[in-house]
Amino acid sequence: MSVVELENVWKVFGSRSADAMAAIKAEGIGKAEVLERFEAVVGVKDASFAVEEGEIFCLMGLSGSGKSTLVRHINRLIEPTSGTIRIMGEDIGAMKTEQLRATRADKIGMVFQNMALLPHRSVRDNIGFALELRGMDGYTRAQAADKALETVSLHGYGDRLPSELSGGMQQRVGLARALAADPEILLMDEPFSALDPLIRRNLQDEFLGLSQNLKKTTVFITHDLDEAIRMGDRIGIMKDGEIVQIGTAEDIVTAPADDYVADFVAGISRLKLVSASKIMVSPDAHAATHGPIDMANSYPVAGPEDDLDSLVGLSTGADLPVLIKHDDAVVGIVTKDTLLKGLQGGAEV
C-alpha cells in the first residue's frame, strides 16, 4: 500500500470552477479556454502519483508550475476540485473535521521555506507549539522537543530565541518542529531555497542522513533540478499544473518525455547519474562490428550499475573496451565511442 496516493487530482480556481471542471471533463477544453470562458485558472491538471514508504519523492518545476499548490492538497490545506487523495489508504477528502485534524497532527509534518518561528518563544517552545495545541503536558512536550533538537544536531539550543540562530539553524528548528510529533509523512515546500549554497548543501546532506535513519516518507518541493536529483528517489516534473514526467533522475536525464524536460536536463552532468546498463551494447552487437571478445586479454570490468564516472576511470589509458558483468557473465560492452555518446547525451547505442 502506498503511503501517499493522488488519483486524477484537479484544482481549478475561480467562482465558476465547478462549471469549468464540468466543461473540462465533457469537452476536454484546455487551460486557455477555461480562462476565457469561465475566468477560472487551472492550478493542477489531472495529477496522479503514489509515494511509497520511506521514499523521497521530489516535485519540481518553475515558479507557477503548480507544485506548491499540489503539495497542499496532500494535507487538505487546499481542497481539490476533482480527484482523490489517500493518506495511508484513507481518503483524506472524506474525513470529518476531527479525523482530519488528527491526521494532520499525527501523520503529517510540513516544513516551509519560511519557518514562521514565533520570535518571543524559545526554540524548545517553538518546536513544542503544535504539541501544546494538542493538549500535551509541558514535561512530555519538552522531552519531545529536546529529542527532535538532538535529531537535527541542535542539542543545547532549546533555550535560545530564534533571533539568536543563523538561517540554517532556524531551518533545522523548523524541521525539528515537524519531526517532534513523529509523523509518518513529511511535506517539504522548498525548505532550503532561501539559504546560501554551502549551508543549503549541508542541510541537504543532513536531511538525507536523517531520512535514511528515520525512514520518513517525504514529498519534497523544489524549483532546482540539481536539488531534485540529489534528494529524490524519484522526481515528478511539473509544467502549467500538469505532471509531465515521473521517474528516477537517470530515467529523466536519459529519456526526457518531451522538449520541456529535455531543456530542463540539458545542462546536467551525466557522470554520476547514468549507469553502464543505459549505454552498453550487447556482446552480440559488439561482435558484429568489432569481432568477438578474446577472453585471453585483460579487459577492464564494471557492473551494470556503475556510473559513467567509474567507466571513464576504467577507460582512461586502456586500449580495450570495458566488459559489463553480472554474476560473472558478460552482459554488455562499453567502448570509448559508446562512452563518449553516453557522456554527450545523444541517442542510446
C-alpha positions as a Markdown table, in Angstrom:
| # | Residue | x | y | z |
|---|---|---|---|---|
| 1 | Met | 0.0 | 0.0 | 0.0 |
| 2 | Ser | 1.3 | 3.4 | -0.9 |
| 3 | Val | 1.7 | 6.0 | 1.9 |
| 4 | Val | 0.5 | 8.9 | -0.2 |
| 5 | Glu | -1.6 | 8.4 | -3.3 |
| 6 | Leu | -3.1 | 11.0 | -5.6 |
| 7 | Glu | -5.5 | 10.0 | -8.3 |
| 8 | Asn | -6.7 | 12.3 | -11.1 |
| 9 | Val | -6.4 | 15.4 | -8.9 |
| 10 | Trp | -7.6 | 18.7 | -10.5 |
| 11 | Lys | -7.6 | 22.2 | -8.9 |
| 12 | Val | -9.5 | 24.9 | -10.7 |
| 13 | Phe | -9.5 | 28.4 | -9.1 |
| 14 | Gly | -12.4 | 30.8 | -9.6 |
| 15 | Ser | -16.0 | 31.4 | -8.8 |
| 16 | Arg | -17.1 | 29.2 | -11.7 |
| 17 | Ser | -14.7 | 26.4 | -11.0 |
| 18 | Ala | -17.4 | 23.7 | -10.9 |
| 19 | Asp | -18.7 | 24.8 | -14.4 |
| 20 | Ala | -15.2 | 24.9 | -15.7 |
| 21 | Met | -14.5 | 21.4 | -14.4 |
| 22 | Ala | -17.6 | 20.1 | -16.0 |
| 23 | Ala | -16.6 | 21.5 | -19.3 |
| 24 | Ile | -13.1 | 20.1 | -19.0 |
| 25 | Lys | -14.5 | 16.6 | -18.5 |
| 26 | Ala | -17.2 | 16.9 | -21.1 |
| 27 | Glu | -15.4 | 18.8 | -23.8 |
| 28 | Gly | -11.7 | 18.3 | -23.0 |
| 29 | Ile | -11.1 | 22.1 | -23.1 |
| 30 | Gly | -7.6 | 23.4 | -22.3 |
| 31 | Lys | -6.2 | 25.9 | -19.8 |
| 32 | Ala | -6.6 | 28.9 | -22.1 |
| 33 | Glu | -10.2 | 28.2 | -22.9 |
| 34 | Val | -11.0 | 27.6 | -19.3 |
| 35 | Leu | -9.7 | 31.1 | -18.5 |
| 36 | Glu | -11.5 | 32.7 | -21.4 |
| 37 | Arg | -14.9 | 31.0 | -20.9 |
| 38 | Phe | -15.1 | 30.8 | -17.1 |
| 39 | Glu | -12.5 | 33.3 | -15.9 |
| 40 | Ala | -11.0 | 30.3 | -14.0 |
| 41 | Val | -7.4 | 29.2 | -13.6 |
| 42 | Val | -6.3 | 25.6 | -13.8 |
| 43 | Gly | -3.8 | 25.2 | -11.0 |
| 44 | Val | -3.4 | 21.4 | -11.0 |
| 45 | Lys | -4.3 | 19.3 | -14.1 |
| 46 | Asp | -5.2 | 15.6 | -13.6 |
| 47 | Ala | -2.2 | 14.8 | -11.3 |
| 48 | Ser | -1.7 | 11.2 | -10.3 |
| 49 | Phe | 1.2 | 9.7 | -8.4 |
| 50 | Ala | 2.0 | 7.4 | -5.4 |
| 51 | Val | 4.7 | 7.7 | -2.8 |
| 52 | Glu | 6.0 | 4.5 | -1.2 |
| 53 | Glu | 7.1 | 4.1 | 2.4 |
| 54 | Gly | 10.4 | 5.7 | 3.1 |
| 55 | Glu | 10.6 | 7.3 | -0.3 |
| 56 | Ile | 11.7 | 10.9 | -1.1 |
| 57 | Phe | 9.5 | 12.0 | -4.0 |
| 58 | Cys | 10.6 | 15.3 | -5.4 |
| 59 | Leu | 8.1 | 17.6 | -7.3 |
| 60 | Met | 9.9 | 20.2 | -9.3 |
| 61 | Gly | 9.1 | 22.9 | -11.8 |
| 62 | Leu | 9.4 | 26.6 | -12.5 |
| 63 | Ser | 7.5 | 29.2 | -10.4 |
| 64 | Gly | 3.8 | 28.9 | -11.2 |
| 65 | Ser | 4.0 | 25.3 | -12.3 |
| 66 | Gly | 1.6 | 24.2 | -9.6 |
| 67 | Lys | 4.0 | 22.2 | -7.4 |
| 68 | Ser | 3.3 | 24.1 | -4.1 |
| 69 | Thr | -0.5 | 24.1 | -4.9 |
| 70 | Leu | -0.3 | 20.3 | -5.4 |
| 71 | Val | 1.5 | 19.5 | -2.2 |
| 72 | Arg | -1.0 | 21.5 | -0.1 |
| 73 | His | -3.7 | 19.1 | -1.3 |
| 74 | Ile | -2.0 | 16.2 | 0.5 |
| 75 | Asn | -2.9 | 17.6 | 3.9 |
| 76 | Arg | -6.0 | 19.2 | 2.6 |
| 77 | Leu | -4.9 | 22.8 | 3.1 |
| 78 | Ile | -6.4 | 23.1 | -0.4 |
| 79 | Glu | -9.5 | 21.2 | -1.4 |
| 80 | Pro | -9.3 | 19.6 | -4.9 |
| 81 | Thr | -11.9 | 20.5 | -7.5 |
| 82 | Ser | -11.9 | 16.8 | -8.6 |
| 83 | Gly | -9.9 | 13.7 | -7.7 |
| 84 | Thr | -8.9 | 11.6 | -4.8 |
| 85 | Ile | -6.1 | 11.8 | -2.2 |
| 86 | Arg | -5.3 | 8.9 | 0.1 |
| 87 | Ile | -3.1 | 9.0 | 3.1 |
| 88 | Met | -2.1 | 5.5 | 4.2 |
| 89 | Gly | -5.1 | 4.1 | 2.4 |
| 90 | Glu | -7.7 | 6.6 | 3.8 |
| 91 | Asp | -9.4 | 9.2 | 1.6 |
| 92 | Ile | -8.5 | 12.5 | 3.2 |
| 93 | Gly | -11.2 | 14.2 | 1.3 |
| 94 | Ala | -13.9 | 12.1 | 3.1 |
| 95 | Met | -12.5 | 12.9 | 6.6 |
| 96 | Lys | -14.6 | 14.8 | 9.0 |
| 97 | Thr | -13.1 | 17.8 | 10.9 |
| 98 | Glu | -11.8 | 15.9 | 13.9 |
| 99 | Gln | -10.4 | 13.0 | 11.9 |
| 100 | Leu | -8.7 | 15.5 | 9.5 |
| 101 | Arg | -7.2 | 17.4 | 12.4 |
| 102 | Ala | -5.9 | 14.2 | 14.0 |
| 103 | Thr | -4.4 | 13.1 | 10.6 |
| 104 | Arg | -2.6 | 16.4 | 10.2 |
| 105 | Ala | -1.3 | 16.3 | 13.8 |
| 106 | Asp | -0.2 | 12.7 | 14.0 |
| 107 | Lys | 0.7 | 11.6 | 10.5 |
| 108 | Ile | 1.8 | 14.7 | 8.5 |
| 109 | Gly | 4.6 | 17.2 | 9.2 |
| 110 | Met | 5.1 | 20.2 | 7.0 |
| 111 | Val | 8.3 | 22.3 | 6.5 |
| 112 | Phe | 8.0 | 25.6 | 4.7 |
| 113 | Gln | 10.6 | 27.8 | 3.1 |
| 114 | Asn | 9.6 | 30.5 | 5.6 |
| 115 | Met | 9.7 | 28.8 | 9.0 |
| 116 | Ala | 7.4 | 31.4 | 10.7 |
| 117 | Leu | 9.0 | 30.8 | 14.1 |
| 118 | Leu | 7.4 | 32.7 | 17.0 |
| 119 | Pro | 10.0 | 35.3 | 17.9 |
| 120 | His | 9.0 | 35.6 | 21.6 |
| 121 | Arg | 9.1 | 31.9 | 22.2 |
| 122 | Ser | 12.3 | 29.8 | 22.8 |
| 123 | Val | 13.4 | 27.3 | 20.3 |
| 124 | Arg | 12.1 | 24.5 | 22.5 |
| 125 | Asp | 8.7 | 26.1 | 22.8 |
| 126 | Asn | 8.5 | 26.7 | 19.1 |
| 127 | Ile | 9.2 | 23.0 | 18.4 |
| 128 | Gly | 6.6 | 22.0 | 21.0 |
| 129 | Phe | 3.9 | 24.5 | 19.9 |
| 130 | Ala | 1.9 | 22.1 | 17.9 |
| 131 | Leu | 2.1 | 19.5 | 20.7 |
| 132 | Glu | 0.9 | 22.2 | 23.1 |
| 133 | Leu | -2.2 | 22.8 | 20.9 |
| 134 | Arg | -2.9 | 19.1 | 21.1 |
| 135 | Gly | -3.0 | 19.3 | 24.9 |
| 136 | Met | 0.3 | 17.5 | 25.6 |
| 137 | Asp | 1.7 | 18.3 | 29.1 |
| 138 | Gly | 4.7 | 20.6 | 29.5 |
| 139 | Tyr | 7.2 | 17.9 | 30.6 |
| 140 | Thr | 6.4 | 15.5 | 27.8 |
| 141 | Arg | 6.4 | 18.3 | 25.3 |
| 142 | Ala | 9.8 | 19.4 | 26.4 |
| 143 | Gln | 11.1 | 15.9 | 26.2 |
| 144 | Ala | 9.8 | 15.5 | 22.6 |
| 145 | Ala | 11.3 | 18.9 | 21.6 |
| 146 | Asp | 14.7 | 18.1 | 23.1 |
| 147 | Lys | 14.7 | 14.7 | 21.2 |
| 148 | Ala | 13.9 | 16.5 | 18.0 |
| 149 | Leu | 16.6 | 19.1 | 18.6 |
| 150 | Glu | 19.1 | 16.3 | 19.1 |
| 151 | Thr | 17.9 | 14.7 | 15.9 |
| 152 | Val | 18.7 | 17.8 | 13.9 |
| 153 | Ser | 22.1 | 18.4 | 15.7 |
| 154 | Leu | 20.9 | 21.4 | 17.7 |
| 155 | His | 21.3 | 19.9 | 21.2 |
| 156 | Gly | 21.7 | 22.6 | 23.8 |
| 157 | Tyr | 19.9 | 25.3 | 21.8 |
| 158 | Gly | 16.5 | 24.8 | 23.3 |
| 159 | Asp | 16.5 | 27.9 | 25.5 |
| 160 | Arg | 17.7 | 30.3 | 22.7 |
| 161 | Leu | 15.3 | 32.6 | 20.8 |
| 162 | Pro | 15.0 | 32.2 | 17.1 |
| 163 | Ser | 16.7 | 35.6 | 16.5 |
| 164 | Glu | 19.9 | 34.1 | 18.1 |
| 165 | Leu | 20.2 | 31.4 | 15.5 |
| 166 | Ser | 21.5 | 31.6 | 11.9 |
| 167 | Gly | 19.2 | 31.0 | 8.9 |
| 168 | Gly | 20.4 | 27.4 | 8.6 |
| 169 | Met | 19.8 | 26.7 | 12.3 |
| 170 | Gln | 16.3 | 28.2 | 12.1 |
| 171 | Gln | 15.6 | 25.9 | 9.2 |
| 172 | Arg | 16.7 | 23.0 | 11.4 |
| 173 | Val | 14.3 | 24.2 | 14.1 |
| 174 | Gly | 11.5 | 24.1 | 11.5 |
| 175 | Leu | 12.4 | 20.5 | 10.6 |
| 176 | Ala | 12.6 | 19.6 | 14.3 |
| 177 | Arg | 9.1 | 21.1 | 14.8 |
| 178 | Ala | 7.8 | 18.8 | 12.0 |
| 179 | Leu | 9.6 | 15.8 | 13.5 |
| 180 | Ala | 8.6 | 16.3 | 17.1 |
| 181 | Ala | 5.2 | 14.6 | 16.6 |
| 182 | Asp | 7.0 | 11.7 | 14.8 |
| 183 | Pro | 4.8 | 11.9 | 11.7 |
| 184 | Glu | 4.7 | 9.2 | 9.0 |
| 185 | Ile | 4.9 | 11.8 | 6.2 |
| 186 | Leu | 6.9 | 15.0 | 5.7 |
| 187 | Leu | 5.8 | 17.6 | 3.2 |
| 188 | Met | 8.7 | 19.9 | 2.5 |
| 189 | Asp | 8.0 | 23.0 | 0.4 |
| 190 | Glu | 11.3 | 24.5 | -0.9 |
| 191 | Pro | 12.7 | 24.3 | 2.7 |
| 192 | Phe | 16.3 | 25.2 | 1.7 |
| 193 | Ser | 15.9 | 27.5 | -1.3 |
| 194 | Ala | 16.5 | 30.8 | 0.7 |
| 195 | Leu | 19.8 | 29.6 | 2.1 |
| 196 | Asp | 23.3 | 30.2 | 0.9 |
| 197 | Pro | 24.6 | 27.4 | -1.4 |
| 198 | Leu | 27.1 | 25.9 | 1.2 |
| 199 | Ile | 24.5 | 25.9 | 4.0 |
| 200 | Arg | 21.9 | 24.5 | 1.7 |
| 201 | Arg | 24.1 | 21.6 | 0.6 |
| 202 | Asn | 25.0 | 20.9 | 4.2 |
| 203 | Leu | 21.3 | 20.8 | 5.2 |
| 204 | Gln | 20.6 | 18.5 | 2.2 |
| 205 | Asp | 23.2 | 16.1 | 3.4 |
| 206 | Glu | 21.8 | 16.2 | 6.9 |
| 207 | Phe | 18.3 | 15.6 | 5.7 |
| 208 | Leu | 19.4 | 12.7 | 3.6 |
| 209 | Gly | 21.1 | 11.2 | 6.6 |
| 210 | Leu | 18.0 | 11.7 | 8.7 |
| 211 | Ser | 15.8 | 10.2 | 6.0 |
| 212 | Gln | 17.9 | 7.0 | 5.9 |
| 213 | Asn | 17.7 | 6.7 | 9.7 |
| 214 | Leu | 14.1 | 7.7 | 10.3 |
| 215 | Lys | 12.5 | 6.2 | 7.1 |
| 216 | Lys | 10.1 | 9.1 | 6.7 |
| 217 | Thr | 8.0 | 9.2 | 3.6 |
| 218 | Thr | 8.7 | 12.6 | 2.0 |
| 219 | Val | 7.2 | 14.8 | -0.7 |
| 220 | Phe | 9.9 | 17.4 | -1.4 |
| 221 | Ile | 9.1 | 20.5 | -3.5 |
| 222 | Thr | 11.9 | 22.4 | -5.3 |
| 223 | His | 12.5 | 24.5 | -8.4 |
| 224 | Asp | 16.1 | 23.4 | -8.6 |
| 225 | Leu | 16.8 | 20.3 | -10.7 |
| 226 | Asp | 20.2 | 19.8 | -9.1 |
| 227 | Glu | 18.5 | 19.6 | -5.7 |
| 228 | Ala | 15.8 | 17.3 | -7.0 |
| 229 | Ile | 18.4 | 14.9 | -8.5 |
| 230 | Arg | 20.4 | 15.0 | -5.2 |
| 231 | Met | 17.4 | 14.5 | -2.9 |
| 232 | Gly | 14.8 | 12.4 | -4.8 |
| 233 | Asp | 14.5 | 8.7 | -5.1 |
| 234 | Arg | 12.1 | 9.7 | -7.9 |
| 235 | Ile | 11.2 | 13.1 | -9.5 |
| 236 | Gly | 8.0 | 14.4 | -10.9 |
| 237 | Ile | 8.4 | 17.4 | -13.3 |
| 238 | Met | 5.5 | 19.8 | -13.5 |
| 239 | Lys | 4.5 | 22.4 | -16.1 |
| 240 | Asp | 1.4 | 24.5 | -16.1 |
| 241 | Gly | -0.2 | 22.4 | -13.4 |
| 242 | Glu | 0.5 | 19.1 | -15.1 |
| 243 | Ile | 3.0 | 16.4 | -14.2 |
| 244 | Val | 4.8 | 15.8 | -17.5 |
| 245 | Gln | 7.2 | 13.1 | -16.4 |
| 246 | Ile | 7.8 | 10.9 | -13.3 |
| 247 | Gly | 11.0 | 8.8 | -13.0 |
| 248 | Thr | 14.4 | 8.4 | -11.4 |
| 249 | Ala | 17.0 | 11.0 | -12.1 |
| 250 | Glu | 18.6 | 8.6 | -14.6 |
| 251 | Asp | 15.3 | 8.0 | -16.4 |
| 252 | Ile | 14.6 | 11.7 | -16.8 |
| 253 | Val | 18.1 | 12.6 | -17.9 |
| 254 | Thr | 18.5 | 9.7 | -20.4 |
| 255 | Ala | 14.9 | 9.7 | -21.7 |
| 256 | Pro | 13.2 | 13.0 | -21.3 |
| 257 | Ala | 9.4 | 12.8 | -22.0 |
| 258 | Asp | 9.3 | 16.0 | -24.2 |
| 259 | Asp | 11.2 | 19.1 | -25.2 |
| 260 | Tyr | 10.4 | 20.9 | -22.0 |
| 261 | Val | 12.0 | 18.2 | -19.9 |
| 262 | Ala | 14.9 | 17.9 | -22.3 |
| 263 | Asp | 15.6 | 21.6 | -21.9 |
| 264 | Phe | 15.5 | 21.2 | -18.1 |
| 265 | Val | 18.1 | 18.5 | -18.1 |
| 266 | Ala | 20.3 | 19.8 | -20.9 |
| 267 | Gly | 22.9 | 21.2 | -18.6 |
| 268 | Ile | 23.0 | 18.4 | -16.1 |
| 269 | Ser | 26.2 | 16.4 | -15.8 |
| 270 | Arg | 25.5 | 12.7 | -16.6 |
| 271 | Leu | 28.7 | 11.4 | -14.9 |
| 272 | Lys | 27.1 | 10.4 | -11.6 |
| 273 | Leu | 23.6 | 9.8 | -13.0 |
| 274 | Val | 23.8 | 7.4 | -15.9 |
| 275 | Ser | 24.7 | 3.8 | -15.4 |
| 276 | Ala | 26.6 | 1.3 | -17.6 |
| 277 | Ser | 23.3 | -0.5 | -18.3 |
| 278 | Lys | 21.9 | 2.5 | -20.1 |
| 279 | Ile | 24.8 | 2.8 | -22.7 |
| 280 | Met | 26.3 | -0.7 | -23.0 |
| 281 | Val | 25.8 | -2.7 | -26.2 |
| 282 | Ser | 25.2 | -6.4 | -26.2 |
| 283 | Pro | 28.1 | -8.8 | -26.7 |
| 284 | Asp | 26.5 | -10.0 | -30.0 |
| 285 | Ala | 26.1 | -6.4 | -31.3 |
| 286 | His | 29.7 | -5.6 | -30.4 |
| 287 | Ala | 30.9 | -8.8 | -32.1 |
| 288 | Ala | 29.1 | -7.9 | -35.3 |
| 289 | Thr | 31.1 | -4.7 | -35.7 |
| 290 | His | 34.3 | -5.3 | -33.7 |
| 291 | Gly | 34.7 | -9.1 | -33.6 |
| 292 | Pro | 34.3 | -11.4 | -30.7 |
| 293 | Ile | 35.8 | -10.7 | -27.3 |
| 294 | Asp | 39.1 | -12.5 | -26.7 |
| 295 | Met | 38.9 | -13.6 | -23.0 |
| 296 | Ala | 42.6 | -14.2 | -23.0 |
| 297 | Asn | 43.0 | -10.4 | -22.8 |
| 298 | Ser | 42.8 | -8.5 | -19.5 |
| 299 | Tyr | 39.7 | -6.3 | -20.0 |
| 300 | Pro | 38.6 | -3.7 | -17.5 |
| 301 | Val | 35.4 | -4.8 | -15.8 |
| 302 | Ala | 32.5 | -3.0 | -14.4 |
| 303 | Gly | 28.9 | -3.8 | -13.2 |
| 304 | Pro | 25.6 | -2.7 | -14.8 |
| 305 | Glu | 25.0 | -0.2 | -12.1 |
| 306 | Asp | 28.4 | 1.5 | -12.2 |
| 307 | Asp | 28.2 | 5.1 | -13.4 |
| 308 | Leu | 29.8 | 6.9 | -16.2 |
| 309 | Asp | 32.4 | 8.5 | -13.9 |
| 310 | Ser | 33.6 | 5.0 | -13.0 |
| 311 | Leu | 33.7 | 3.9 | -16.6 |
| 312 | Val | 35.7 | 7.0 | -17.6 |
| 313 | Gly | 38.3 | 6.0 | -14.9 |
| 314 | Leu | 38.4 | 2.4 | -16.2 |
| 315 | Ser | 38.7 | 3.5 | -19.8 |
| 316 | Thr | 41.4 | 6.1 | -19.3 |
| 317 | Gly | 44.7 | 4.7 | -20.6 |
| 318 | Ala | 43.1 | 1.4 | -21.6 |
| 319 | Asp | 43.1 | 0.2 | -25.2 |
| 320 | Leu | 40.4 | -2.4 | -24.6 |
| 321 | Pro | 36.7 | -1.9 | -24.0 |
| 322 | Val | 35.0 | -2.3 | -20.6 |
| 323 | Leu | 33.2 | -5.6 | -20.0 |
| 324 | Ile | 30.0 | -5.2 | -18.1 |
| 325 | Lys | 29.5 | -8.3 | -16.0 |
| 326 | His | 26.6 | -9.6 | -13.9 |
| 327 | Asp | 27.0 | -12.8 | -11.9 |
| 328 | Asp | 30.3 | -13.4 | -13.7 |
| 329 | Ala | 28.6 | -13.3 | -17.1 |
| 330 | Val | 29.4 | -10.6 | -19.7 |
| 331 | Val | 26.1 | -8.8 | -20.3 |
| 332 | Gly | 27.4 | -5.8 | -22.2 |
| 333 | Ile | 30.3 | -3.9 | -23.7 |
| 334 | Val | 31.2 | -0.3 | -23.4 |
| 335 | Thr | 33.7 | 1.1 | -25.9 |
| 336 | Lys | 35.2 | 4.5 | -25.9 |
| 337 | Asp | 32.8 | 5.6 | -28.6 |
| 338 | Thr | 29.9 | 4.3 | -26.6 |
| 339 | Leu | 31.1 | 6.1 | -23.5 |
| 340 | Leu | 31.5 | 9.4 | -25.4 |
| 341 | Lys | 28.0 | 9.1 | -26.7 |
| 342 | Gly | 26.7 | 8.4 | -23.2 |
| 343 | Leu | 28.6 | 11.4 | -21.8 |
| 344 | Gln | 27.3 | 13.6 | -24.7 |
| 345 | Gly | 23.7 | 12.5 | -24.1 |
| 346 | Gly | 23.0 | 11.5 | -27.6 |
| 347 | Ala | 20.9 | 8.6 | -28.9 |
| 348 | Glu | 21.3 | 5.4 | -26.9 |
| 349 | Val | 23.6 | 2.9 | -28.6 |
